[in-house]
Amino acid sequence: MTVRYVLDGSQVKTLEDFWRIAGESIGCGGYFGRNLDAFADCLRGGFGTPDDGDFMIEWRDHEASRRHLGHPETARQLEMWLARCHPTNRAHMTASLAEARAGRGPTAFDWLVEIIEEELPGGLRLR
């Protein structure tokens, strides 16, 4: 039987909020790390999610999340990443930050949806 995890998008104002809400809802022991790689690992199964990958995510009020995880939040996240990234990645990170500040390019919301769609093909319902 497919397990369904529900995310309350109205509670997601920042990427940090998403980590908390996803950790509480999806499982992973309530915590799975606070970065995109850890989120992808969680969705592969075995970190609180079914080992066989038989689950789906229902993201309710996703439009609220989309707004809050837009370019301003993306720029805020990229600023933090730039401060601690490897020197060889600084040019790429700086360019991504400039795009986000200009309101262009993928957003934090887009990053999350891409990971979910990659790790759970067909397993995302946006409501």
C-alpha positions in Angstrom: 0.0 0.0 0.0 1.3 3.4 -1.0 2.2 5.7 2.0 1.1 9.3 1.6 3.0 12.1 3.2 1.3 15.5 3.4 3.2 18.8 3.5 1.3 21.9 4.6 2.6 24.5 2.3 1.0 27.3 4.2 3.6 26.7 6.9 6.6 27.0 4.6 7.9 30.6 4.6 11.7 29.8 4.3 13.7 26.8 3.2 14.5 26.2 6.9 10.7 25.9 7.5 10.5 23.4 4.6 13.2 21.2 6.3 11.3 21.2 9.5 7.9 20.5 8.0 9.3 17.8 5.7 11.2 16.2 8.5 8.0 16.1 10.6 5.7 14.9 7.8 7.8 12.6 5.7 9.5 10.9 8.6 13.2 10.4 8.5 13.0 10.3 12.3 11.7 13.9 12.2 15.0 15.1 10.9 17.0 14.2 7.8 19.5 17.0 7.5 19.0 20.5 6.3 20.2 20.5 2.7 19.2 19.4 -0.7 21.4 16.3 -0.8 20.0 15.0 2.5 16.5 15.6 1.3 17.2 13.5 -1.9 18.7 10.8 0.3 15.6 10.7 2.4 13.4 10.3 -0.7 15.4 7.3 -1.9 13.9 5.3 1.0 15.3 3.8 4.2 15.7 7.1 6.2 12.2 6.9 7.7 10.5 6.4 4.4 9.6 2.9 3.0 12.6 1.0 1.8 10.7 0.0 -1.3 10.0 3.6 -2.3 6.2 3.0 -2.2 5.2 6.5 -1.1 4.0 9.8 -2.4 4.1 13.4 -1.3 1.0 15.6 -1.3 2.1 19.2 -1.1 -1.0 21.1 0.0 -1.2 24.9 -0.5 1.9 24.6 -2.7 1.3 28.0 -4.2 2.0 29.6 -0.9 5.3 27.7 -0.7 6.0 28.7 -4.3 5.7 32.4 -3.4 7.7 32.2 -0.2 10.4 30.0 -1.8 10.7 32.4 -4.7 13.7 34.5 -5.9 14.2 36.5 -2.7 14.4 33.4 -0.5 16.6 31.7 -3.2 19.0 34.7 -3.1 19.0 34.5 0.8 20.0 30.8 0.6 22.6 31.4 -2.1 24.2 34.2 0.0 24.6 31.8 2.8 26.0 29.1 0.5 28.4 31.5 -1.1 29.8 32.4 2.3 30.9 28.8 2.9 31.4 27.3 -0.6 34.6 26.0 -1.9 36.7 28.6 -3.7 36.4 26.7 -7.0 32.6 27.1 -6.8 32.5 30.8 -6.0 32.1 32.0 -9.6 29.2 29.7 -10.2 27.6 30.6 -6.9 28.1 34.3 -7.5 26.4 34.0 -11.0 23.5 32.1 -9.5 23.1 34.7 -6.8 23.0 37.5 -9.3 20.3 35.7 -11.3 18.2 35.1 -8.2 18.5 38.8 -7.2 17.4 39.7 -10.7 14.4 37.5 -10.4 15.6 34.9 -12.9 16.6 31.3 -12.8 15.3 28.4 -10.7 14.0 29.1 -7.2 14.3 27.2 -4.0 10.8 25.8 -4.7 12.0 24.6 -8.1 15.0 22.9 -6.5 12.7 21.0 -4.2 10.2 20.0 -6.8 13.0 18.8 -9.1 14.5 16.6 -6.4 11.1 15.1 -5.6 10.3 14.4 -9.2 13.8 12.9 -9.8 13.7 10.7 -6.7 9.9 9.8 -6.8 8.8 9.9 -10.4 5.1 10.4 -10.4 5.1 10.6 -6.6 4.3 14.3 -6.2 0.8 15.9 -6.0 0.7 19.6 -5.9 -2.6 20.8 -4.4 
